[in-house]
Amino acid sequence: MAASRRIDLICAVITALALVITVLFMNGQALGLTVVSNGDAGEGYFTENDLDGGWDASGAYTVALTGDGAVISGGGYFLDGAVHIVSPGRYTVTGTLEDGKLLIDAQKSDKIWLRLAGASVTNRDGAALEVAQAEKVFLTLAEGTENSLVSEAFTDTASGVDGAVYSRDDLTVNGSGSLTVESAGHGIVANDDLVLTGGRVAVTAAQDGLHANDSVRIRDVQLTINAGDDGVTVSNDALTGYFYMESGTLTIPACYEGVEAQQITVAGGSVDIQPQDDGFNARETGSVLTISGGSVRVINETGRDADGLDSNGSIYITGGSVFISLNGQGGNAALDAGTESGGVCLVSGGTVLAAGSSTMAESFDAASPQGFLTQTAQGAAGARVTLTDARGETLLDETVPCAFTSLILSAPGLAVGDAVTLSVDGTETAVTVTNQSLSGFGGMGGFGGMGGGRGQRPGRDTQTDGQTDGQTGSQTPAMDGQTGFQRPGMGGQTDGQMPGMDGQTGFQRPGMNGQTDGQMPEMDGQTGFQRPGMSGQTDGQMPDMDGQTGFQRPDMNGQRPQMGGFGTQTGGQTQAQTAPLEPSALPLTAVSALLLLAGIFIAVKIKH
């Protein structure tokens, strides 16, 4: 009996050890356990902390700026013109600092909440707010307050600091107050992720308005940018930098290029850009520019070789409203996809009116699920363009501010064979929808197409010294499995056709492993781009995931961002998920399983 009890004890110890390994090293995923979140887990594009702009400030430290100094209740100190915040926690900042900065220099694992409640900071040479080190900083704009952060010069180039707001780590701007940023360099810089989820933010910068290495994500913020260079730039050496907008407004009345990133997704909100060059530029071969909702307007009256939507990979329009007006001179192309490098340009939903020059014009691929027209048409500045169907119902009605020589039009319900009427300033033309894709058709006077796409302007790299540019991630091969639709003409596909999707419109994506903070979730309930079956799902079906739109940020194993699905759910939801196991956890899974089996085997042998 004593021997039997000892063996029973050994079995119990082995079983307990297996459970401990499973829970501690695998976050309980193998047992289906739910991990308690600290409010900043990576279930979506936006965490609970990102969205909490009204947090309780009753127990926060206070920082009262006094013109040339500050009175600090705890968590930091004032030295040499700078407020040093060195402890994790919550801070409320009020008052004016005439020449200095707010400097956050905490531990790498520390989270800092910085609430501006009527604060004004000017630095005559350097950043007004600098995050030297922290895990993540939440810059909250208190309700009903006006705040400003101003940098007048940057002469210390060795430091790499080149933004009025400069963070070497993740930075979130939220709340409901207002913030004015003025900078002799970039406006707001984040070496990792930059998230804006609330408030009214106005940025005026000599260089980029927003500049990030990993991502810029926008939701519910009213953002206005006047920039000497790009309005928004996201770029890193791993070719995984992305821009994602879900709601709110983004207005860029002055810039060189509007939004430049390696991957671009607009899932909602309102975007209004008036660039000197491209409106959107998805800058790398294999990049994807997707518009699935919201309103996008690009107006360029002066460009000579500008594009409205430019991707060195693919362009997908699956919903929303797209309006592009470029002047009809030079090589201005309303749409410009990287067809010569395997990219596609497809429309499957939403309304599109894109006006520009016919000299180098491109259009959608003939395989597009939604009908479209590509017309050579003369229109003066301010011309009214309407498109009506056979029943006389209006599909499109816009006043086009720039003179044009080509039109690309598409609307929901439009299909090949439909008879429509196009009117340009009252001059009507009866047209039949054929979905013929044209490239370089200027001067041809018809729908002939000339084969290949126009050359792409390589993306400019605006990274500056001192920014952490070497991110982990894979390269962007021109092979199957890249972000977005698979390349046409590969794996048995016919050129110009989409890969097999079980009748679905969109593209498939591989599964992602378990995410950490800031990584993108798998998507749920979407009707657009889809991922291959997982955990018993069949191809073309979606697993139950958060309703996000866009693609995933790479994990620490060098994954590149994969595009997610588009549908009717609001992105950014933070529902609990059970992600697939990381490859690194598989050996631990095997150990746990073996230990459990050993315990069961011994117990069975003893009983018998």
C-alpha positions as CSV (number, residue, x, y, z in Angstrom):
1,M,0.0,0.0,0.0
2,A,2.8,2.4,0.8
3,A,4.4,1.8,-2.6
4,S,1.0,2.3,-4.3
5,R,0.6,5.6,-2.4
6,R,4.1,6.7,-3.5
7,I,3.3,6.0,-7.1
8,D,0.0,7.8,-6.9
9,L,1.9,10.8,-5.5
10,I,4.4,10.7,-8.4
11,C,1.5,10.6,-10.9
12,A,-0.1,13.6,-9.2
13,V,3.2,15.6,-9.3
14,I,3.8,14.8,-13.0
15,T,0.3,15.9,-13.8
16,A,0.6,19.1,-11.8
17,L,4.0,19.9,-13.5
18,A,2.4,19.4,-16.9
19,L,-0.4,21.8,-16.0
20,V,2.0,24.4,-14.7
21,I,4.1,24.3,-17.9
22,T,1.0,24.6,-20.0
23,V,-0.4,27.6,-18.1
24,L,2.9,29.5,-17.5
25,F,4.6,29.0,-20.8
26,M,1.7,28.8,-23.2
27,N,-0.7,31.3,-21.6
28,G,-3.2,28.5,-20.9
29,Q,-4.1,28.2,-24.6
30,A,-3.8,24.5,-24.7
31,L,-6.5,24.3,-22.0
32,G,-8.7,27.0,-23.4
33,L,-8.0,29.3,-20.5
34,T,-8.7,33.0,-20.8
35,V,-5.7,35.2,-20.0
36,V,-6.6,38.3,-17.9
37,S,-5.8,41.4,-19.9
38,N,-4.1,44.5,-18.4
39,G,-6.2,46.7,-20.8
40,D,-3.4,46.9,-23.3
41,A,-3.3,43.5,-24.9
42,G,-3.0,43.1,-28.6
43,E,-6.5,41.8,-29.5
44,G,-7.0,44.5,-32.1
45,Y,-5.7,47.5,-33.8
46,F,-6.7,49.5,-30.7
47,T,-6.4,48.3,-27.2
48,E,-8.6,49.3,-24.2
49,N,-6.0,51.7,-23.0
50,D,-5.7,53.3,-26.5
51,L,-9.4,54.0,-26.4
52,D,-9.6,55.2,-22.8
53,G,-9.3,58.9,-23.2
54,G,-11.3,59.7,-20.1
55,W,-9.3,57.8,-17.4
56,D,-9.7,58.8,-13.8
57,A,-7.1,61.5,-13.0
58,S,-8.0,61.8,-9.3
59,G,-5.0,59.9,-8.1
60,A,-2.5,61.1,-10.7
61,Y,0.7,62.9,-10.1
62,T,0.5,66.6,-11.0
63,V,3.0,68.6,-13.0
64,A,2.4,72.4,-12.8
65,L,4.5,74.3,-15.4
66,T,5.5,77.8,-14.2
67,G,7.0,79.4,-17.3
68,D,10.7,78.6,-16.5
69,G,10.2,75.7,-14.2
70,A,7.7,73.2,-12.7
71,V,6.2,72.0,-9.5
72,I,5.9,68.2,-9.5
73,S,4.0,66.2,-6.9
74,G,5.9,62.9,-7.5
75,G,7.2,60.5,-10.0
76,G,9.7,62.9,-11.5
77,Y,11.7,66.1,-11.1
78,F,12.7,69.3,-12.9
79,L,16.3,69.8,-14.1
80,D,18.0,71.9,-16.8
81,G,14.8,73.1,-18.3
82,A,13.2,69.7,-18.6
83,V,10.5,67.9,-16.6
84,H,11.9,64.4,-16.1
85,I,9.2,61.7,-15.7
86,V,10.9,58.5,-14.5
87,S,8.3,56.4,-12.8
88,P,5.4,54.5,-14.2
89,G,1.9,55.8,-13.6
90,R,-0.5,58.7,-14.4
91,Y,0.4,62.4,-14.6
92,T,-1.6,65.6,-15.2
93,V,0.2,68.5,-16.8
94,T,-1.0,72.1,-16.7
95,G,0.6,75.5,-17.3
96,T,3.3,76.9,-19.6
97,L,6.9,76.0,-20.1
98,E,8.5,78.7,-22.2
99,D,11.8,76.9,-23.2
100,G,12.1,73.3,-22.3
101,K,10.6,69.9,-22.7
102,L,8.7,67.1,-21.1
103,L,11.1,64.1,-21.0
104,I,9.9,60.6,-20.2
105,D,12.8,58.4,-19.3
106,A,11.4,55.4,-17.4
107,Q,12.1,51.7,-17.4
108,K,11.6,49.7,-20.7
109,S,8.6,47.9,-19.1
110,D,6.9,51.0,-17.8
111,K,3.6,52.5,-19.1
112,I,3.1,56.2,-18.7
113,W,-0.2,58.1,-18.9
114,L,0.4,61.8,-19.6
115,R,-2.7,64.0,-19.4
116,L,-2.5,67.5,-20.9
117,A,-5.0,69.8,-19.3
118,G,-4.2,73.2,-20.6
119,A,-0.5,72.7,-21.1
120,S,1.8,74.6,-23.4
121,V,5.4,73.6,-24.0
122,T,7.9,75.3,-26.4
123,N,11.4,74.1,-27.0
124,R,13.7,76.5,-28.9
125,D,16.0,73.6,-29.9
126,G,14.7,70.1,-29.6
127,A,11.5,68.2,-28.9
128,A,8.8,69.7,-26.8
129,L,7.8,66.1,-25.7
130,E,10.5,63.4,-25.8
131,V,10.0,59.7,-24.9
132,A,13.5,58.4,-24.3
133,Q,12.3,55.1,-22.9
134,A,9.1,53.5,-21.8
135,E,7.0,50.5,-22.9
136,K,4.2,52.7,-24.1
137,V,3.1,56.3,-23.5
138,F,-0.6,57.5,-23.6
139,L,-0.8,61.2,-24.4
140,T,-4.3,62.2,-23.3
141,L,-6.0,65.5,-24.2
142,A,-8.3,66.5,-21.3
143,E,-11.9,67.4,-22.3
144,G,-12.4,71.1,-23.0
145,T,-8.7,72.0,-22.9
146,E,-6.4,73.5,-25.5
147,N,-2.8,72.3,-25.5
148,S,0.3,73.0,-27.6
149,L,3.7,71.4,-28.2
150,V,6.2,73.5,-30.3
151,S,9.7,72.9,-31.5
152,E,11.5,75.8,-33.1
153,A,14.7,74.1,-34.2
154,F,16.7,70.9,-34.2
155,T,20.5,71.5,-34.3
156,D,21.6,68.4,-32.4
157,T,21.4,66.0,-35.4
158,A,23.5,63.4,-33.6
159,S,20.7,62.7,-31.1
160,G,18.3,61.7,-33.9
161,V,15.5,63.7,-32.3
162,D,13.7,65.5,-35.1
163,G,10.0,65.8,-34.0
164,A,8.2,68.2,-31.8
165,V,6.7,65.0,-30.3
166,Y,9.4,62.3,-30.5
167,S,9.0,58.8,-29.1
168,R,11.5,56.0,-29.3
169,D,8.7,53.6,-28.3
170,D,4.9,53.2,-28.8
171,L,2.9,56.3,-28.5
172,T,-0.9,56.8,-28.3
173,V,-2.8,60.1,-28.5
174,N,-6.3,60.0,-27.2
175,G,-8.9,62.1,-25.2
176,S,-11.4,64.8,-26.3
177,G,-9.4,68.0,-26.0
178,S,-7.3,69.7,-28.6
179,L,-3.6,69.7,-29.4
180,T,-1.5,72.0,-31.7
181,V,1.9,70.7,-32.8
182,E,4.3,73.0,-34.6
183,S,7.7,71.8,-35.7
184,A,10.8,72.8,-37.6
185,G,11.3,69.1,-38.3
186,H,8.6,66.3,-38.2
187,G,5.5,66.9,-36.3
188,I,4.8,63.6,-34.3
189,V,7.4,60.8,-34.5
190,A,7.2,57.3,-33.1
191,N,10.0,54.8,-33.7
192,D,7.4,52.0,-33.2
193,D,3.6,52.4,-33.3
194,L,1.8,55.7,-33.4
195,V,-1.9,55.4,-32.5
196,L,-4.4,58.3,-32.6
197,T,-7.9,57.6,-31.2
198,G,-9.4,60.9,-30.1
199,G,-9.3,64.6,-29.7
200,R,-8.6,67.4,-32.2
201,V,-5.0,67.4,-33.4
202,A,-3.5,70.0,-35.7
203,V,0.0,69.4,-37.0
204,T,2.2,72.0,-38.9
205,A,5.6,70.6,-39.8
206,A,8.5,71.6,-42.0
207,Q,9.0,67.9,-42.8
208,D,6.5,65.0,-42.3
209,G,3.4,65.6,-40.3
210,L,3.3,62.1,-38.8
211,H,6.3,59.8,-39.0
212,A,6.5,56.2,-37.7
213,N,8.5,53.1,-38.3
214,D,6.0,50.3,-37.6
215,S,2.4,51.7,-38.0
216,V,0.1,54.7,-37.9
217,R,-3.4,53.8,-36.8
218,I,-6.3,56.3,-36.7
219,R,-9.7,56.1,-35.1
220,D,-12.2,58.8,-34.0
221,V,-9.6,61.6,-34.1
222,Q,-10.0,64.9,-36.0
223,L,-6.6,65.3,-37.5
224,T,-5.4,68.1,-39.7
225,I,-1.8,68.2,-41.2
226,N,0.1,70.8,-43.0
227,A,3.5,69.4,-44.0
228,G,6.5,70.5,-46.0
229,D,7.1,66.9,-47.0
230,D,4.7,63.9,-46.5
231,G,1.5,64.2,-44.5
232,V,2.0,60.7,-43.1
233,T,5.0,58.4,-43.6
234,V,5.4,54.9,-42.3
235,S,8.5,53.0,-43.3
236,N,11.0,50.5,-42.0
237,D,13.7,48.3,-43.4
238,A,11.7,45.2,-42.9
239,L,9.1,46.5,-45.4
240,T,6.3,46.0,-43.0
241,G,5.3,49.6,-42.1
242,Y,1.6,50.2,-42.4
243,F,-1.1,52.8,-42.2
244,Y,-4.6,51.9,-41.0
245,M,-7.6,54.2,-40.7
246,E,-10.9,53.1,-39.2
247,S,-12.9,56.2,-38.5
248,G,-12.4,59.9,-37.8
249,T,-11.2,62.6,-40.2
250,L,-7.8,63.1,-41.8
251,T,-7.4,66.4,-43.6
252,I,-4.1,67.2,-45.4
253,P,-4.4,70.5,-47.2
254,A,-0.7,70.9,-47.9
255,C,2.0,68.2,-48.4
256,Y,4.3,66.6,-50.9
257,E,2.6,63.2,-50.7
258,G,-0.4,62.5,-48.6
259,V,0.1,59.1,-47.1
260,E,3.1,57.0,-47.8
261,A,3.5,53.5,-46.3
262,Q,4.5,50.0,-47.3
263,Q,0.9,48.9,-46.7
264,I,-2.2,51.2,-46.6
265,T,-5.7,50.4,-45.5
266,V,-8.7,52.8,-45.2
267,A,-11.6,51.0,-43.7
268,G,-13.6,54.0,-42.7
269,G,-13.6,57.7,-41.8
270,S,-13.0,60.7,-44.1
271,V,-9.8,61.5,-45.9
272,D,-9.2,64.7,-47.8
273,I,-5.7,65.2,-49.3
274,Q,-4.4,68.0,-51.6
275,P,-0.8,66.8,-52.4
276,Q,1.8,68.1,-54.8
277,D,2.5,64.5,-55.9
278,D,0.7,61.3,-55.0
279,G,-2.3,61.1,-52.7
280,F,-1.6,57.6,-51.4
281,N,1.7,55.8,-52.1
282,A,2.0,52.1,-51.1
283,R,5.7,52.2,-51.9
284,E,7.2,48.7,-52.1
285,T,6.9,46.0,-54.7
286,G,4.2,43.7,-53.4
287,S,2.5,46.4,-51.3
288,V,-1.2,46.6,-51.0
289,L,-3.4,49.7,-51.0
290,T,-7.0,48.9,-49.9
291,I,-10.0,51.1,-49.5
292,S,-13.0,49.2,-48.0
293,G,-15.0,52.0,-46.4
294,G,-15.3,55.7,-45.6
295,S,-14.6,58.5,-48.0
296,V,-11.3,59.3,-49.8
297,R,-10.8,62.5,-51.8
298,V,-7.5,63.4,-53.5
299,I,-7.3,66.7,-55.4
300,N,-4.1,67.8,-57.1
301,E,-4.3,70.9,-59.3
302,T,-0.6,71.4,-60.0
303,G,1.1,68.0,-60.3
304,R,2.8,66.9,-63.6
305,D,3.6,63.3,-62.8
306,A,1.4,62.6,-59.9
307,D,-0.9,59.7,-59.0
308,G,-4.1,59.7,-57.0
309,L,-3.8,56.2,-55.7
310,D,-0.3,54.7,-56.3
311,S,0.8,51.2,-55.3
312,N,4.0,49.4,-56.4
313,G,1.9,46.3,-55.8
314,S,-1.9,46.0,-55.8
315,I,-4.9,48.3,-55.4
316,Y,-8.2,47.0,-54.1
317,I,-11.4,49.0,-53.7
318,T,-14.1,47.0,-52.0
319,G,-16.3,49.7,-50.5
320,G,-16.6,53.4,-49.5
321,S,-16.3,56.4,-51.8
322,V,-13.2,57.3,-53.8
323,F,-13.0,60.7,-55.6
324,I,-9.8,61.7,-57.4
325,S,-9.2,64.9,-59.4
326,L,-5.8,65.5,-61.0
327,N,-5.2,68.1,-63.7
328,G,-5.3,66.6,-67.2
329,Q,-1.8,67.7,-68.1
330,G,1.5,65.6,-68.1
331,G,1.6,62.0,-66.8
332,N,-1.0,62.4,-64.0
333,A,-2.6,59.0,-63.4
334,A,-5.6,58.8,-61.2
335,L,-4.9,55.1,-60.5
336,D,-1.4,53.5,-60.8
337,A,-0.9,49.9,-59.7
338,G,2.3,47.8,-60.0
339,T,1.0,45.6,-62.8
340,E,4.4,45.2,-64.3
341,S,5.6,43.5,-61.1
342,G,2.6,41.2,-60.6
343,G,0.2,43.6,-58.9
344,V,-3.5,43.9,-59.7
345,C,-6.1,46.8,-59.6
346,L,-9.5,45.5,-58.7
347,V,-12.9,47.1,-57.8
348,S,-15.5,45.0,-56.0
349,G,-17.6,47.6,-54.2
350,G,-18.0,51.3,-53.5
351,T,-18.2,54.3,-55.7
352,V,-15.3,55.6,-57.8
353,L,-14.9,58.8,-59.8
354,A,-11.2,59.2,-60.8
355,A,-10.4,62.0,-63.2
356,G,-6.9,62.8,-64.6
357,S,-4.7,62.7,-67.7
358,S,-5.2,60.3,-70.5
359,T,-1.5,60.3,-71.4
360,M,-0.5,57.6,-68.9
361,A,-3.9,56.5,-67.6
362,E,-4.5,53.1,-66.1
363,S,-7.8,51.5,-65.0
364,F,-9.1,48.5,-63.1
365,D,-8.5,45.0,-64.2
366,A,-11.1,43.4,-66.4
367,A,-11.5,40.6,-63.7
368,S,-13.0,43.2,-61.3
369,P,-16.3,41.9,-59.8
370,Q,-17.9,45.3,-60.1
371,G,-18.5,47.0,-63.4
372,F,-16.5,50.1,-64.4
373,L,-16.0,52.5,-67.2
374,T,-12.8,54.0,-68.6
375,Q,-13.4,57.0,-70.9
376,T,-11.3,59.5,-72.7
377,A,-13.3,62.7,-72.0
378,Q,-12.5,66.4,-72.0
379,G,-13.7,68.3,-69.0
380,A,-12.9,71.9,-67.9
381,A,-12.2,72.7,-64.3
382,G,-15.4,72.7,-62.4
383,A,-17.2,70.3,-64.8
384,R,-20.1,68.4,-63.5
385,V,-19.9,64.6,-64.2
386,T,-22.9,62.4,-63.8
387,L,-23.5,58.7,-64.5
388,T,-27.1,57.4,-64.7
389,D,-28.4,53.9,-65.4
390,A,-30.9,52.7,-67.9
391,R,-33.8,53.6,-65.5
392,G,-32.5,57.1,-65.2
393,E,-31.3,56.7,-61.6
394,T,-28.2,58.6,-60.7
395,L,-25.1,56.4,-59.9
396,L,-22.6,59.2,-59.6
397,D,-22.8,63.0,-59.5
398,E,-19.7,65.1,-58.8
399,T,-18.2,68.5,-59.6
400,V,-14.6,67.9,-60.7
401,P,-12.3,70.8,-59.6
402,C,-9.4,70.1,-62.1
403,A,-9.6,70.0,-65.9
404,F,-9.3,66.4,-67.1
405,T,-8.9,64.2,-70.2
406,S,-9.8,60.8,-68.8
407,L,-12.5,59.4,-66.4
408,I,-12.7,56.1,-64.5
409,L,-16.1,55.4,-63.0
410,S,-17.6,52.6,-61.0
411,A,-20.6,52.2,-58.7
412,P,-22.4,49.4,-56.8
413,G,-24.6,47.3,-58.9
414,L,-22.8,48.2,-62.1
415,A,-22.2,45.1,-64.3
416,V,-20.8,44.2,-67.7
417,G,-23.4,44.8,-70.3
418,D,-25.3,47.5,-68.5
419,A,-26.3,50.5,-70.6
420,V,-25.5,53.8,-68.9
421,T,-25.4,57.5,-69.8
422,L,-22.3,59.6,-69.0
423,S,-22.8,63.3,-68.9
424,V,-19.9,65.9,-68.8
425,D,-21.3,69.4,-68.2
426,G,-24.5,68.4,-69.9
427,T,-23.0,66.6,-72.9
428,E,-24.4,63.1,-72.8
429,T,-22.8,59.9,-74.2
430,A,-24.5,56.5,-74.2
431,V,-22.1,53.8,-73.1
432,T,-22.2,50.1,-72.5
433,V,-20.2,48.7,-69.6
434,T,-17.5,46.3,-70.9
435,N,-14.9,46.3,-68.0
436,Q,-12.2,46.8,-70.5
437,S,-8.9,47.6,-68.8
438,L,-6.9,50.3,-70.5
439,S,-3.3,51.3,-70.0
440,G,-1.7,54.3,-71.7
441,F,-4.7,54.8,-74.0
442,G,-4.3,58.6,-74.4
443,G,-4.8,59.7,-78.0
444,M,-6.2,56.3,-79.0
445,G,-9.8,57.7,-79.0
446,G,-11.2,54.3,-77.9
447,F,-11.0,51.3,-75.7
448,G,-8.0,49.4,-77.2
449,G,-5.6,48.9,-74.3
450,M,-1.9,48.8,-74.9
451,G,-0.7,46.1,-72.6
452,G,1.6,46.6,-69.6
453,G,1.3,49.2,-66.8
454,R,3.1,52.5,-66.5
455,G,6.4,52.6,-64.7
456,Q,6.4,53.1,-60.9
457,R,8.1,55.9,-59.1
458,P,10.2,54.3,-56.4
459,G,9.1,55.2,-52.9
460,R,11.1,57.8,-51.2
461,D,12.7,56.8,-47.9
462,T,12.3,59.7,-45.5
463,Q,13.7,57.9,-42.4
464,T,16.0,60.2,-40.4
465,D,19.0,59.6,-38.2
466,G,18.4,58.3,-34.8
467,Q,15.2,56.4,-35.6
468,T,15.0,52.7,-35.0
469,D,14.7,51.4,-38.5
470,G,15.9,47.9,-38.4
471,Q,12.7,46.1,-37.7
472,T,12.2,42.3,-37.6
473,G,10.3,41.0,-40.5
474,S,10.5,39.2,-43.8
475,Q,11.2,40.6,-47.1
476,T,8.5,41.1,-49.7
477,P,9.1,38.4,-52.3
478,A,7.2,38.5,-55.6
479,M,5.8,35.1,-54.9
480,D,2.5,33.4,-53.8
481,G,1.6,34.2,-50.2
482,Q,2.5,37.9,-50.3
483,T,0.1,40.3,-48.8
484,G,-3.1,40.8,-50.7
485,F,-4.3,38.9,-53.8
486,Q,-1.8,36.3,-55.0
487,R,0.0,37.3,-58.2
488,P,-1.9,36.6,-61.4
489,G,-0.5,34.0,-63.7
490,M,1.0,31.9,-60.8
491,G,0.0,28.4,-59.5
492,G,-2.2,27.8,-62.5
493,Q,-3.9,31.2,-62.4
494,T,-4.7,33.0,-65.6
495,D,-3.2,36.5,-65.9
496,G,-5.6,39.1,-64.7
497,Q,-7.8,36.6,-62.7
498,M,-8.1,36.3,-59.0
499,P,-7.0,33.2,-57.2
500,G,-9.7,30.7,-56.4
501,M,-11.8,32.0,-53.5
502,D,-14.8,29.7,-53.4
503,G,-16.7,32.4,-55.1
504,Q,-15.7,35.0,-52.7
505,T,-14.4,38.5,-53.6
506,G,-11.1,39.3,-52.1
507,F,-8.0,37.5,-51.1
508,Q,-6.8,34.9,-48.7
509,R,-4.4,35.3,-45.9
510,P,-2.4,32.8,-43.8
511,G,-3.0,32.5,-40.1
512,M,-1.0,34.5,-37.6
513,N,0.3,33.2,-34.4
514,G,-0.5,34.5,-31.0
515,Q,-0.1,38.3,-30.9
516,T,1.4,40.6,-28.4
517,D,0.6,44.2,-27.8
518,G,0.3,46.1,-31.0
519,Q,-0.1,43.1,-33.3
520,M,-3.1,42.7,-35.5
521,P,-5.8,40.0,-35.0
522,E,-7.2,37.5,-37.3
523,M,-10.5,38.8,-38.7
524,D,-14.1,37.8,-38.2
525,G,-17.3,37.9,-40.1
526,Q,-15.9,39.6,-43.1
527,T,-17.3,39.5,-46.6
528,G,-14.2,40.7,-48.5
529,F,-10.7,39.5,-48.3
530,Q,-10.4,36.1,-46.7
531,R,-8.0,33.8,-45.2
532,P,-7.5,30.1,-45.9
533,G,-9.3,27.6,-43.7
534,M,-7.9,27.1,-40.2
535,S,-8.8,24.6,-37.4
536,G,-11.1,22.7,-39.6
537,Q,-12.4,25.6,-41.7
538,T,-12.7,25.1,-45.4
539,D,-11.0,27.4,-47.9
540,G,-12.8,30.7,-48.2
541,Q,-14.3,30.5,-44.8
542,M,-13.4,32.9,-42.0
543,P,-12.6,31.9,-38.4
544,D,-14.3,33.7,-35.6
545,M,-12.2,36.8,-35.0
546,D,-12.4,40.5,-34.2
547,G,-13.9,42.5,-37.0
548,Q,-10.9,44.3,-38.1
549,T,-9.9,45.6,-41.5
550,G,-6.4,45.5,-42.7
551,F,-3.3,43.4,-42.1
552,Q,-1.3,42.1,-39.2
553,R,1.8,43.6,-37.8
554,P,4.8,41.2,-37.9
555,D,5.5,39.2,-34.8
556,M,8.9,38.5,-33.3
557,N,9.5,35.6,-35.6
558,G,9.9,37.8,-38.6
559,Q,6.4,37.5,-40.0
560,R,5.4,40.1,-42.6
561,P,2.0,41.8,-42.3
562,Q,-0.9,39.8,-43.8
563,M,-4.0,41.5,-45.1
564,G,-7.2,40.8,-43.2
565,G,-10.8,40.9,-44.3
566,F,-13.2,43.6,-44.8
567,G,-16.8,43.5,-43.7
568,T,-19.6,45.1,-41.7
569,Q,-18.1,44.9,-38.2
570,T,-16.4,47.9,-36.7
571,G,-12.7,47.3,-36.4
572,G,-10.8,47.8,-33.2
573,Q,-13.0,45.6,-31.1
574,T,-11.2,44.0,-28.3
575,Q,-13.0,40.7,-27.9
576,A,-11.2,37.8,-26.3
577,Q,-9.5,35.5,-28.7
578,T,-7.6,32.2,-28.5
579,A,-4.8,32.5,-31.0
580,P,-2.9,29.6,-32.6
581,L,0.2,28.5,-30.7
582,E,3.5,30.1,-31.4
583,P,6.0,27.7,-33.1
584,S,8.3,28.3,-30.1
585,A,5.6,26.8,-27.8
586,L,5.4,23.5,-29.7
587,P,8.2,21.8,-27.8
588,L,6.5,22.8,-24.5
589,T,3.3,21.4,-25.8
590,A,5.0,18.1,-26.5
591,V,6.6,18.1,-23.0
592,S,3.2,18.7,-21.4
593,A,1.6,16.1,-23.4
594,L,4.3,13.5,-22.7
595,L,4.1,14.2,-18.9
596,L,0.3,13.9,-18.9
597,L,0.5,10.6,-20.8
598,A,3.2,9.3,-18.5
599,G,1.0,10.1,-15.5
600,I,-2.0,8.4,-17.0
601,F,0.0,5.4,-18.1
602,I,1.4,4.8,-14.7
603,A,-1.9,5.3,-13.0
604,V,-3.6,2.8,-15.4
605,K,-0.8,0.2,-14.9
606,I,-1.1,0.4,-11.1
607,K,-4.9,0.1,-11.2
608,H,-4.6,-3.0,-13.3
